[in-house]
Amino acid sequence: AMSNERRRAQRQDMRWEGLIIGSEGSIVARCMMVNVSATGASLILPAATEVPDFFVLVLSKKGEVRRQCEVTWRREKSVGVRFVAHASSEDEEVSHISDTLARISAKD
């Protein structure tokens, strides 16, 4: 087994459903977030999902938990991301996502 000691932040194995939201506020895919840490996570995706290099990960039905993500590695059905903070664009992102989530909730 490979040593995990090089990781800077403690990772936890978990399974958490999320939504990948593109820059226009469009839904790219649903995903499953696994082994998450304070600095990043791995996301399991439907096969052949095209994920942009930067996106917003929404982790709750109401959308109050969001992370700006940058893809650090890609495999066929998963990607690794690190969480990045973009203070300046945050407000725009949030309003985009709120609109998107409002549309999703309306459908349910």
Biopython code that builds the backbone (N, CA, C, O; Angstrom):
import numpy as np
from Bio.PDB.StructureBuilder import StructureBuilder

atoms = [
    (1, "ALA", "N", (0.848, -1.199, 0.000)),
    (1, "ALA", "CA", (0.000, 0.000, 0.000)),
    (1, "ALA", "C", (0.884, 1.250, 0.000)),
    (1, "ALA", "O", (1.928, 1.284, 0.651)),
    (2, "MET", "N", (0.451, 2.269, -0.735)),
    (2, "MET", "CA", (1.222, 3.514, -0.757)),
    (2, "MET", "C", (0.998, 4.297, 0.524)),
    (2, "MET", "O", (-0.091, 4.276, 1.098)),
    (3, "SER", "N", (2.017, 4.971, 0.952)),
    (3, "SER", "CA", (1.888, 5.796, 2.147)),
    (3, "SER", "C", (1.108, 7.067, 1.820)),
    (3, "SER", "O", (1.298, 7.674, 0.766)),
    (4, "ASN", "N", (0.241, 7.451, 2.728)),
    (4, "ASN", "CA", (-0.543, 8.674, 2.535)),
    (4, "ASN", "C", (0.058, 9.847, 3.304)),
    (4, "ASN", "O", (-0.547, 10.915, 3.398)),
    (5, "GLU", "N", (1.260, 9.637, 3.856)),
    (5, "GLU", "CA", (1.804, 10.655, 4.749)),
    (5, "GLU", "C", (2.123, 11.957, 4.046)),
    (5, "GLU", "O", (2.228, 13.002, 4.688)),
    (6, "ARG", "N", (2.283, 11.904, 2.698)),
    (6, "ARG", "CA", (2.634, 13.136, 1.999)),
    (6, "ARG", "C", (1.451, 14.102, 1.899)),
    (6, "ARG", "O", (1.632, 15.298, 1.671)),
    (7, "ARG", "N", (0.252, 13.573, 2.073)),
    (7, "ARG", "CA", (-0.911, 14.460, 1.984)),
    (7, "ARG", "C", (-0.861, 15.473, 3.123)),
    (7, "ARG", "O", (-0.579, 15.129, 4.271)),
    (8, "ARG", "N", (-1.142, 16.739, 2.776)),
    (8, "ARG", "CA", (-1.026, 17.782, 3.794)),
    (8, "ARG", "C", (-2.217, 17.772, 4.743)),
    (8, "ARG", "O", (-2.075, 18.075, 5.928)),
    (9, "ALA", "N", (-3.381, 17.427, 4.226)),
    (9, "ALA", "CA", (-4.572, 17.468, 5.076)),
    (9, "ALA", "C", (-5.135, 16.061, 5.232)),
    (9, "ALA", "O", (-5.115, 15.269, 4.289)),
    (10, "GLN", "N", (-5.623, 15.762, 6.396)),
    (10, "GLN", "CA", (-6.201, 14.448, 6.673)),
    (10, "GLN", "C", (-7.400, 14.195, 5.758)),
    (10, "GLN", "O", (-8.280, 15.046, 5.625)),
    (11, "ARG", "N", (-7.426, 13.028, 5.133)),
    (11, "ARG", "CA", (-8.564, 12.688, 4.259)),
    (11, "ARG", "C", (-9.513, 11.748, 4.971)),
    (11, "ARG", "O", (-9.103, 10.940, 5.805)),
    (12, "GLN", "N", (-10.770, 11.862, 4.638)),
    (12, "GLN", "CA", (-11.760, 10.955, 5.186)),
    (12, "GLN", "C", (-12.454, 10.249, 4.036)),
    (12, "GLN", "O", (-12.822, 10.871, 3.039)),
    (13, "ASP", "N", (-12.630, 8.932, 4.187)),
    (13, "ASP", "CA", (-13.394, 8.208, 3.179)),
    (13, "ASP", "C", (-14.867, 8.458, 3.441)),
    (13, "ASP", "O", (-15.359, 8.262, 4.553)),
    (14, "MET", "N", (-15.555, 8.887, 2.415)),
    (14, "MET", "CA", (-16.975, 9.158, 2.563)),
    (14, "MET", "C", (-17.590, 9.133, 1.181)),
    (14, "MET", "O", (-16.876, 9.133, 0.178)),
    (15, "ARG", "N", (-18.892, 9.113, 1.122)),
    (15, "ARG", "CA", (-19.584, 9.186, -0.163)),
    (15, "ARG", "C", (-20.628, 10.275, -0.033)),
    (15, "ARG", "O", (-21.539, 10.176, 0.789)),
    (16, "TRP", "N", (-20.498, 11.306, -0.837)),
    (16, "TRP", "CA", (-21.382, 12.450, -0.718)),
    (16, "TRP", "C", (-21.791, 12.875, -2.124)),
    (16, "TRP", "O", (-20.942, 13.192, -2.957)),
    (17, "GLU", "N", (-23.093, 12.879, -2.379)),
    (17, "GLU", "CA", (-23.544, 13.273, -3.711)),
    (17, "GLU", "C", (-23.351, 14.760, -3.927)),
    (17, "GLU", "O", (-23.578, 15.571, -3.029)),
    (18, "GLY", "N", (-22.934, 15.099, -5.114)),
    (18, "GLY", "CA", (-22.724, 16.500, -5.433)),
    (18, "GLY", "C", (-23.150, 16.804, -6.855)),
    (18, "GLY", "O", (-23.459, 15.907, -7.640)),
    (19, "LEU", "N", (-23.158, 18.084, -7.166)),
    (19, "LEU", "CA", (-23.456, 18.547, -8.521)),
    (19, "LEU", "C", (-22.268, 19.358, -8.994)),
    (19, "LEU", "O", (-21.748, 20.198, -8.259)),
    (20, "ILE", "N", (-21.836, 19.107, -10.223)),
    (20, "ILE", "CA", (-20.774, 19.906, -10.828)),
    (20, "ILE", "C", (-21.443, 20.979, -11.667)),
    (20, "ILE", "O", (-22.195, 20.680, -12.595)),
    (21, "ILE", "N", (-21.163, 22.233, -11.332)),
    (21, "ILE", "CA", (-21.781, 23.367, -12.024)),
    (21, "ILE", "C", (-20.719, 24.088, -12.848)),
    (21, "ILE", "O", (-19.678, 24.485, -12.324)),
    (22, "GLY", "N", (-20.989, 24.253, -14.143)),
    (22, "GLY", "CA", (-20.046, 24.925, -15.020)),
    (22, "GLY", "C", (-20.076, 26.431, -14.853)),
    (22, "GLY", "O", (-20.864, 26.965, -14.072)),
    (23, "SER", "N", (-19.217, 27.112, -15.590)),
    (23, "SER", "CA", (-19.048, 28.556, -15.407)),
    (23, "SER", "C", (-20.305, 29.351, -15.747)),
    (23, "SER", "O", (-20.495, 30.453, -15.232)),
    (24, "GLU", "N", (-21.163, 28.810, -16.605)),
    (24, "GLU", "CA", (-22.386, 29.546, -16.959)),
    (24, "GLU", "C", (-23.523, 29.208, -16.019)),
    (24, "GLU", "O", (-24.651, 29.656, -16.225)),
    (25, "GLY", "N", (-23.243, 28.424, -14.992)),
    (25, "GLY", "CA", (-24.302, 28.024, -14.082)),
    (25, "GLY", "C", (-25.044, 26.795, -14.571)),
    (25, "GLY", "O", (-26.071, 26.417, -14.007)),
    (26, "SER", "N", (-24.522, 26.165, -15.629)),
    (26, "SER", "CA", (-25.167, 24.960, -16.149)),
    (26, "SER", "C", (-24.712, 23.744, -15.364)),
    (26, "SER", "O", (-23.607, 23.723, -14.823)),
    (27, "ILE", "N", (-25.562, 22.733, -15.303)),
    (27, "ILE", "CA", (-25.189, 21.513, -14.607)),
    (27, "ILE", "C", (-24.384, 20.635, -15.555)),
    (27, "ILE", "O", (-24.872, 20.240, -16.614)),
    (28, "VAL", "N", (-23.154, 20.334, -15.170)),
    (28, "VAL", "CA", (-22.292, 19.486, -15.990)),
    (28, "VAL", "C", (-22.613, 18.020, -15.713)),
    (28, "VAL", "O", (-22.776, 17.228, -16.640)),
    (29, "ALA", "N", (-22.703, 17.666, -14.432)),
    (29, "ALA", "CA", (-22.955, 16.270, -14.065)),
    (29, "ALA", "C", (-23.262, 16.163, -12.586)),
    (29, "ALA", "O", (-22.921, 17.040, -11.793)),
    (30, "ARG", "N", (-23.908, 15.075, -12.240)),
    (30, "ARG", "CA", (-23.982, 14.690, -10.833)),
    (30, "ARG", "C", (-22.721, 13.885, -10.570)),
    (30, "ARG", "O", (-22.181, 13.258, -11.482)),
    (31, "CYS", "N", (-22.253, 13.898, -9.340)),
    (31, "CYS", "CA", (-21.041, 13.139, -9.031)),
    (31, "CYS", "C", (-21.123, 12.622, -7.613)),
    (31, "CYS", "O", (-22.029, 12.967, -6.854)),
    (32, "MET", "N", (-20.156, 11.784, -7.271)),
    (32, "MET", "CA", (-20.047, 11.292, -5.908)),
    (32, "MET", "C", (-18.690, 11.725, -5.389)),
    (32, "MET", "O", (-17.662, 11.396, -5.980)),
    (33, "MET", "N", (-18.681, 12.457, -4.294)),
    (33, "MET", "CA", (-17.423, 12.918, -3.721)),
    (33, "MET", "C", (-16.940, 11.862, -2.733)),
    (33, "MET", "O", (-17.680, 11.445, -1.842)),
    (34, "VAL", "N", (-15.686, 11.435, -2.903)),
    (34, "VAL", "CA", (-15.110, 10.439, -1.999)),
    (34, "VAL", "C", (-13.769, 10.958, -1.496)),
    (34, "VAL", "O", (-13.203, 11.897, -2.056)),
    (35, "ASN", "N", (-13.281, 10.350, -0.461)),
    (35, "ASN", "CA", (-12.076, 10.773, 0.281)),
    (35, "ASN", "C", (-11.759, 12.259, 0.145)),
    (35, "ASN", "O", (-10.897, 12.687, -0.623)),
    (36, "VAL", "N", (-12.498, 13.002, 0.928)),
    (36, "VAL", "CA", (-12.392, 14.461, 0.931)),
    (36, "VAL", "C", (-11.472, 14.931, 2.051)),
    (36, "VAL", "O", (-11.378, 14.299, 3.104)),
    (37, "SER", "N", (-10.793, 16.055, 1.805)),
    (37, "SER", "CA", (-9.995, 16.674, 2.857)),
    (37, "SER", "C", (-10.301, 18.166, 2.838)),
    (37, "SER", "O", (-11.154, 18.618, 2.075)),
    (38, "ALA", "N", (-9.617, 18.919, 3.661)),
    (38, "ALA", "CA", (-9.822, 20.364, 3.677)),
    (38, "ALA", "C", (-9.345, 21.007, 2.382)),
    (38, "ALA", "O", (-9.797, 22.091, 2.015)),
    (39, "THR", "N", (-8.423, 20.330, 1.688)),
    (39, "THR", "CA", (-7.814, 20.958, 0.514)),
    (39, "THR", "C", (-8.301, 20.403, -0.817)),
    (39, "THR", "O", (-8.065, 21.012, -1.860)),
    (40, "GLY", "N", (-8.978, 19.256, -0.799)),
    (40, "GLY", "CA", (-9.423, 18.691, -2.063)),
    (40, "GLY", "C", (-10.207, 17.419, -1.873)),
    (40, "GLY", "O", (-10.525, 17.026, -0.750)),
    (41, "ALA", "N", (-10.520, 16.768, -3.004)),
    (41, "ALA", "CA", (-11.307, 15.539, -2.952)),
    (41, "ALA", "C", (-11.169, 14.791, -4.260)),
    (41, "ALA", "O", (-10.618, 15.304, -5.234)),
    (42, "SER", "N", (-11.681, 13.564, -4.267)),
    (42, "SER", "CA", (-11.826, 12.810, -5.504)),
    (42, "SER", "C", (-13.311, 12.749, -5.827)),
    (42, "SER", "O", (-14.139, 12.578, -4.932)),
    (43, "LEU", "N", (-13.645, 12.889, -7.098)),
    (43, "LEU", "CA", (-15.040, 12.845, -7.528)),
    (43, "LEU", "C", (-15.213, 11.696, -8.506)),
    (43, "LEU", "O", (-14.466, 11.573, -9.477)),
    (44, "ILE", "N", (-16.200, 10.861, -8.240)),
    (44, "ILE", "CA", (-16.532, 9.777, -9.158)),
    (44, "ILE", "C", (-17.635, 10.291, -10.072)),
    (44, "ILE", "O", (-18.630, 10.855, -9.616)),
    (45, "LEU", "N", (-17.437, 10.083, -11.381)),
    (45, "LEU", "CA", (-18.327, 10.668, -12.386)),
    (45, "LEU", "C", (-18.954, 9.590, -13.252)),
    (45, "LEU", "O", (-18.445, 8.472, -13.339)),
    (46, "PRO", "N", (-20.082, 9.942, -13.902)),
    (46, "PRO", "CA", (-20.591, 9.037, -14.935)),
    (46, "PRO", "C", (-19.518, 8.919, -16.019)),
    (46, "PRO", "O", (-18.754, 9.859, -16.237)),
    (47, "ALA", "N", (-19.458, 7.787, -16.689)),
    (47, "ALA", "CA", (-18.445, 7.574, -17.728)),
    (47, "ALA", "C", (-18.543, 8.649, -18.792)),
    (47, "ALA", "O", (-19.631, 9.123, -19.117)),
    (48, "ALA", "N", (-17.396, 9.028, -19.330)),
    (48, "ALA", "CA", (-17.318, 9.975, -20.449)),
    (48, "ALA", "C", (-17.881, 11.355, -20.141)),
    (48, "ALA", "O", (-18.355, 12.048, -21.040)),
    (49, "THR", "N", (-17.832, 11.759, -18.864)),
    (49, "THR", "CA", (-18.260, 13.107, -18.515)),
    (49, "THR", "C", (-17.123, 14.086, -18.801)),
    (49, "THR", "O", (-15.993, 13.873, -18.363)),
    (50, "GLU", "N", (-17.417, 15.146, -19.525)),
    (50, "GLU", "CA", (-16.404, 16.170, -19.806)),
    (50, "GLU", "C", (-16.484, 17.223, -18.697)),
    (50, "GLU", "O", (-17.446, 17.988, -18.625)),
    (51, "VAL", "N", (-15.487, 17.252, -17.853)),
    (51, "VAL", "CA", (-15.484, 18.193, -16.730)),
    (51, "VAL", "C", (-14.517, 19.327, -17.031)),
    (51, "VAL", "O", (-13.370, 19.072, -17.399)),
    (52, "PRO", "N", (-14.958, 20.581, -16.882)),
    (52, "PRO", "CA", (-14.040, 21.703, -17.122)),
    (52, "PRO", "C", (-12.922, 21.742, -16.085)),
    (52, "PRO", "O", (-13.034, 21.128, -15.023)),
    (53, "ASP", "N", (-11.847, 22.462, -16.392)),
    (53, "ASP", "CA", (-10.714, 22.549, -15.464)),
    (53, "ASP", "C", (-11.094, 23.237, -14.159)),
    (53, "ASP", "O", (-10.564, 22.910, -13.097)),
    (54, "PHE", "N", (-12.016, 24.190, -14.246)),
    (54, "PHE", "CA", (-12.501, 24.875, -13.060)),
    (54, "PHE", "C", (-14.013, 24.741, -13.014)),
    (54, "PHE", "O", (-14.676, 24.889, -14.041)),
    (55, "PHE", "N", (-14.564, 24.466, -11.856)),
    (55, "PHE", "CA", (-16.022, 24.385, -11.729)),
    (55, "PHE", "C", (-16.408, 24.585, -10.272)),
    (55, "PHE", "O", (-15.553, 24.645, -9.389)),
    (56, "VAL", "N", (-17.695, 24.687, -10.040)),
    (56, "VAL", "CA", (-18.197, 24.789, -8.676)),
    (56, "VAL", "C", (-18.862, 23.468, -8.315)),
    (56, "VAL", "O", (-19.683, 22.944, -9.068)),
    (57, "LEU", "N", (-18.499, 22.946, -7.167)),
    (57, "LEU", "CA", (-19.092, 21.716, -6.659)),
    (57, "LEU", "C", (-20.125, 22.107, -5.609)),
    (57, "LEU", "O", (-19.805, 22.797, -4.641)),
    (58, "VAL", "N", (-21.358, 21.665, -5.802)),
    (58, "VAL", "CA", (-22.440, 21.960, -4.851)),
    (58, "VAL", "C", (-22.749, 20.680, -4.103)),
    (58, "VAL", "O", (-23.010, 19.640, -4.707)),
    (59, "LEU", "N", (-22.717, 20.767, -2.771)),
    (59, "LEU", "CA", (-22.803, 19.550, -1.965)),
    (59, "LEU", "C", (-24.040, 19.429, -1.103)),
    (59, "LEU", "O", (-24.075, 18.603, -0.192)),
    (60, "SER", "N", (-25.044, 20.222, -1.366)),
    (60, "SER", "CA", (-26.260, 20.040, -0.587)),
    (60, "SER", "C", (-27.449, 20.427, -1.442)),
    (60, "SER", "O", (-27.323, 21.178, -2.409)),
    (61, "LYS", "N", (-28.604, 19.902, -1.069)),
    (61, "LYS", "CA", (-29.805, 20.156, -1.857)),
    (61, "LYS", "C", (-30.089, 21.653, -1.983)),
    (61, "LYS", "O", (-30.512, 22.127, -3.037)),
    (62, "LYS", "N", (-29.853, 22.388, -0.898)),
    (62, "LYS", "CA", (-30.165, 23.820, -0.935)),
    (62, "LYS", "C", (-29.015, 24.643, -1.510)),
    (62, "LYS", "O", (-29.170, 25.834, -1.779)),
    (63, "GLY", "N", (-27.872, 24.007, -1.695)),
    (63, "GLY", "CA", (-26.775, 24.700, -2.328)),
    (63, "GLY", "C", (-25.944, 25.580, -1.419)),
    (63, "GLY", "O", (-25.135, 26.380, -1.889)),
    (64, "GLU", "N", (-26.141, 25.434, -0.103)),
    (64, "GLU", "CA", (-25.362, 26.326, 0.781)),
    (64, "GLU", "C", (-23.927, 25.853, 0.942)),
    (64, "GLU", "O", (-23.077, 26.619, 1.397)),
    (65, "VAL", "N", (-23.637, 24.615, 0.582)),
    (65, "VAL", "CA", (-22.253, 24.143, 0.644)),
    (65, "VAL", "C", (-21.699, 24.100, -0.776)),
    (65, "VAL", "O", (-22.126, 23.286, -1.594)),
    (66, "ARG", "N", (-20.756, 24.974, -1.056)),
    (66, "ARG", "CA", (-20.173, 25.050, -2.397)),
    (66, "ARG", "C", (-18.668, 25.140, -2.293)),
    (66, "ARG", "O", (-18.128, 25.737, -1.361)),
    (67, "ARG", "N", (-17.996, 24.541, -3.263)),
    (67, "ARG", "CA", (-16.544, 24.663, -3.324)),
    (67, "ARG", "C", (-16.139, 24.979, -4.757)),
    (67, "ARG", "O", (-16.600, 24.344, -5.706)),
    (68, "GLN", "N", (-15.277, 25.962, -4.890)),
    (68, "GLN", "CA", (-14.662, 26.221, -6.197)),
    (68, "GLN", "C", (-13.580, 25.160, -6.363)),
    (68, "GLN", "O", (-12.757, 24.963, -5.469)),
    (69, "CYS", "N", (-13.582, 24.479, -7.501)),
    (69, "CYS", "CA", (-12.638, 23.384, -7.693)),
    (69, "CYS", "C", (-11.758, 23.586, -8.909)),
    (69, "CYS", "O", (-12.176, 24.148, -9.921)),
    (70, "GLU", "N", (-10.535, 23.115, -8.784)),
    (70, "GLU", "CA", (-9.623, 23.047, -9.923)),
    (70, "GLU", "C", (-9.231, 21.587, -10.081)),
    (70, "GLU", "O", (-8.814, 20.947, -9.116)),
    (71, "VAL", "N", (-9.363, 21.052, -11.305)),
    (71, "VAL", "CA", (-9.036, 19.653, -11.545)),
    (71, "VAL", "C", (-7.513, 19.474, -11.494)),
    (71, "VAL", "O", (-6.767, 20.211, -12.140)),
    (72, "THR", "N", (-7.069, 18.483, -10.715)),
    (72, "THR", "CA", (-5.630, 18.221, -10.604)),
    (72, "THR", "C", (-5.226, 16.930, -11.312)),
    (72, "THR", "O", (-4.074, 16.781, -11.721)),
    (73, "TRP", "N", (-6.160, 16.006, -11.455)),
    (73, "TRP", "CA", (-5.893, 14.804, -12.256)),
    (73, "TRP", "C", (-7.207, 14.270, -12.787)),
    (73, "TRP", "O", (-8.277, 14.560, -12.252)),
    (74, "ARG", "N", (-7.109, 13.480, -13.852)),
    (74, "ARG", "CA", (-8.303, 12.912, -14.497)),
    (74, "ARG", "C", (-8.085, 11.438, -14.792)),
    (74, "ARG", "O", (-7.003, 11.026, -15.211)),
    (75, "ARG", "N", (-9.123, 10.659, -14.569)),
    (75, "ARG", "CA", (-9.142, 9.273, -15.017)),
    (75, "ARG", "C", (-10.459, 9.072, -15.757)),
    (75, "ARG", "O", (-11.242, 10.009, -15.919)),
    (76, "GLU", "N", (-10.696, 7.834, -16.205)),
    (76, "GLU", "CA", (-11.865, 7.621, -17.051)),
    (76, "GLU", "C", (-13.165, 7.989, -16.336)),
    (76, "GLU", "O", (-14.038, 8.639, -16.910)),
    (77, "LYS", "N", (-13.280, 7.570, -15.090)),
    (77, "LYS", "CA", (-14.545, 7.814, -14.380)),
    (77, "LYS", "C", (-14.363, 8.614, -13.100)),
    (77, "LYS", "O", (-15.223, 8.589, -12.219)),
    (78, "SER", "N", (-13.244, 9.325, -12.996)),
    (78, "SER", "CA", (-13.066, 10.128, -11.787)),
    (78, "SER", "C", (-12.098, 11.273, -12.051)),
    (78, "SER", "O", (-11.303, 11.236, -12.990)),
    (79, "VAL", "N", (-12.186, 12.282, -11.206)),
    (79, "VAL", "CA", (-11.222, 13.383, -11.270)),
    (79, "VAL", "C", (-10.805, 13.725, -9.846)),
    (79, "VAL", "O", (-11.549, 13.506, -8.890)),
    (80, "GLY", "N", (-9.595, 14.266, -9.728)),
    (80, "GLY", "CA", (-9.146, 14.788, -8.451)),
    (80, "GLY", "C", (-9.242, 16.300, -8.524)),
    (80, "GLY", "O", (-8.924, 16.899, -9.551)),
    (81, "VAL", "N", (-9.678, 16.915, -7.444)),
    (81, "VAL", "CA", (-9.766, 18.378, -7.438)),
    (81, "VAL", "C", (-9.119, 18.940, -6.190)),
    (81, "VAL", "O", (-9.044, 18.291, -5.147)),
    (82, "ARG", "N", (-8.649, 20.187, -6.335)),
    (82, "ARG", "CA", (-8.273, 20.911, -5.127)),
    (82, "ARG", "C", (-9.231, 22.082, -5.005)),
    (82, "ARG", "O", (-9.662, 22.659, -6.004)),
    (83, "PHE", "N", (-9.556, 22.422, -3.773)),
    (83, "PHE", "CA", (-10.480, 23.517, -3.525)),
    (83, "PHE", "C", (-9.723, 24.832, -3.620)),
    (83, "PHE", "O", (-8.674, 24.995, -2.998)),
    (84, "VAL", "N", (-10.254, 25.770, -4.397)),
    (84, "VAL", "CA", (-9.603, 27.072, -4.551)),
    (84, "VAL", "C", (-10.573, 28.159, -4.132)),
    (84, "VAL", "O", (-11.788, 27.987, -4.227)),
    (85, "ALA", "N", (-10.047, 29.257, -3.676)),
    (85, "ALA", "CA", (-10.895, 30.374, -3.260)),
    (85, "ALA", "C", (-10.746, 31.512, -4.253)),
    (85, "ALA", "O", (-9.639, 31.992, -4.495)),
    (86, "HIS", "N", (-11.851, 31.939, -4.822)),
    (86, "HIS", "CA", (-11.842, 33.106, -5.712)),
    (86, "HIS", "C", (-12.755, 34.156, -5.109)),
    (86, "HIS", "O", (-13.954, 34.174, -5.388)),
    (87, "ALA", "N", (-12.208, 35.017, -4.299)),
    (87, "ALA", "CA", (-13.040, 35.988, -3.591)),
    (87, "ALA", "C", (-13.814, 36.884, -4.549)),
    (87, "ALA", "O", (-14.994, 37.158, -4.332)),
    (88, "SER", "N", (-13.151, 37.340, -5.608)),
    (88, "SER", "CA", (-13.757, 38.348, -6.473)),
    (88, "SER", "C", (-15.004, 37.859, -7.201)),
    (88, "SER", "O", (-16.002, 38.575, -7.282)),
    (89, "SER", "N", (-14.945, 36.620, -7.736)),
    (89, "SER", "CA", (-16.056, 36.157, -8.548)),
    (89, "SER", "C", (-17.110, 35.421, -7.724)),
    (89, "SER", "O", (-18.119, 34.964, -8.259)),
    (90, "GLU", "N", (-16.872, 35.315, -6.451)),
    (90, "GLU", "CA", (-17.747, 34.519, -5.585)),
    (90, "GLU", "C", (-19.211, 34.943, -5.697)),
    (90, "GLU", "O", (-20.093, 34.098, -5.848)),
    (91, "ASP", "N", (-19.468, 36.235, -5.624)),
    (91, "ASP", "CA", (-20.860, 36.699, -5.602)),
    (91, "ASP", "C", (-21.588, 36.367, -6.897)),
    (91, "ASP", "O", (-22.737, 35.927, -6.879)),
    (92, "GLU", "N", (-20.910, 36.582, -8.021)),
    (92, "GLU", "CA", (-21.514, 36.240, -9.300)),
    (92, "GLU", "C", (-21.812, 34.751, -9.350)),
    (92, "GLU", "O", (-22.914, 34.340, -9.711)),
    (93, "GLU", "N", (-20.820, 33.947, -8.985)),
    (93, "GLU", "CA", (-20.977, 32.493, -8.993)),
    (93, "GLU", "C", (-22.209, 32.110, -8.192)),
    (93, "GLU", "O", (-23.064, 31.354, -8.653)),
    (94, "VAL", "N", (-22.278, 32.646, -6.987)),
    (94, "VAL", "CA", (-23.333, 32.254, -6.068)),
    (94, "VAL", "C", (-24.702, 32.587, -6.644)),
    (94, "VAL", "O", (-25.632, 31.789, -6.524)),
    (95, "SER", "N", (-24.839, 33.752, -7.266)),
    (95, "SER", "CA", (-26.154, 34.100, -7.808)),
    (95, "SER", "C", (-26.495, 33.181, -8.977)),
    (95, "SER", "O", (-27.642, 32.757, -9.117)),
    (96, "HIS", "N", (-25.509, 32.872, -9.815)),
    (96, "HIS", "CA", (-25.702, 31.911, -10.913)),
    (96, "HIS", "C", (-26.229, 30.600, -10.370)),
    (96, "HIS", "O", (-27.226, 30.053, -10.843)),
    (97, "ILE", "N", (-25.522, 30.113, -9.355)),
    (97, "ILE", "CA", (-25.826, 28.794, -8.815)),
    (97, "ILE", "C", (-27.181, 28.810, -8.125)),
    (97, "ILE", "O", (-27.942, 27.848, -8.224)),
    (98, "SER", "N", (-27.483, 29.888, -7.432)),
    (98, "SER", "CA", (-28.775, 29.974, -6.757)),
    (98, "SER", "C", (-29.907, 29.883, -7.771)),
    (98, "SER", "O", (-30.912, 29.210, -7.539)),
    (99, "ASP", "N", (-29.731, 30.569, -8.899)),
    (99, "ASP", "CA", (-30.738, 30.497, -9.965)),
    (99, "ASP", "C", (-30.878, 29.063, -10.454)),
    (99, "ASP", "O", (-31.984, 28.541, -10.596)),
    (100, "THR", "N", (-29.746, 28.446, -10.706)),
    (100, "THR", "CA", (-29.750, 27.070, -11.211)),
    (100, "THR", "C", (-30.445, 26.141, -10.236)),
    (100, "THR", "O", (-31.273, 25.317, -10.625)),
    (101, "LEU", "N", (-30.099, 26.284, -8.963)),
    (101, "LEU", "CA", (-30.691, 25.407, -7.950)),
    (101, "LEU", "C", (-32.181, 25.667, -7.804)),
    (101, "LEU", "O", (-32.957, 24.745, -7.554)),
    (102, "ALA", "N", (-32.572, 26.910, -7.958)),
    (102, "ALA", "CA", (-34.001, 27.234, -7.872)),
    (102, "ALA", "C", (-34.746, 26.484, -8.977)),
    (102, "ALA", "O", (-35.840, 25.959, -8.771)),
    (103, "ARG", "N", (-34.115, 26.450, -10.162)),
    (103, "ARG", "CA", (-34.734, 25.738, -11.282)),
    (103, "ARG", "C", (-34.819, 24.241, -10.994)),
    (103, "ARG", "O", (-35.829, 23.599, -11.284)),
    (104, "ILE", "N", (-33.756, 23.699, -10.425)),
    (104, "ILE", "CA", (-33.757, 22.253, -10.123)),
    (104, "ILE", "C", (-34.840, 21.946, -9.114)),
    (104, "ILE", "O", (-35.616, 21.007, -9.290)),
    (105, "SER", "N", (-34.895, 22.743, -8.049)),
    (105, "SER", "CA", (-35.853, 22.473, -6.962)),
    (105, "SER", "C", (-37.272, 22.546, -7.494)),
    (105, "SER", "O", (-38.145, 21.786, -7.074)),
    (106, "ALA", "N", (-37.494, 23.463, -8.419)),
    (106, "ALA", "CA", (-38.835, 23.632, -8.972)),
    (106, "ALA", "C", (-39.282, 22.373, -9.692)),
    (106, "ALA", "O", (-40.468, 22.044, -9.718)),
    (107, "LYS", "N", (-38.308, 21.666, -10.284)),
    (107, "LYS", "CA", (-38.640, 20.449, -11.041)),
    (107, "LYS", "C", (-39.010, 19.284, -10.143)),
    (107, "LYS", "O", (-39.831, 18.445, -10.514)),
    (108, "ASP", "N", (-38.406, 19.229, -8.961)),
    (108, "ASP", "CA", (-38.594, 18.052, -8.099)),
    (108, "ASP", "C", (-40.053, 17.846, -7.693)),
    (108, "ASP", "O", (-40.364, 16.899, -6.970)),
]
sb = StructureBuilder()
sb.init_structure("model")
sb.init_model(0)
sb.init_chain("A")
sb.init_seg("    ")
for serial, (resi, resn, name, xyz) in enumerate(atoms, 1):
    if name == "N":
        sb.init_residue(resn, " ", resi, " ")
    sb.init_atom(name, np.array(xyz, "f"), 0.0, 1.0, " ", f" {name:<3s}", serial, name[0])
structure = sb.get_structure()
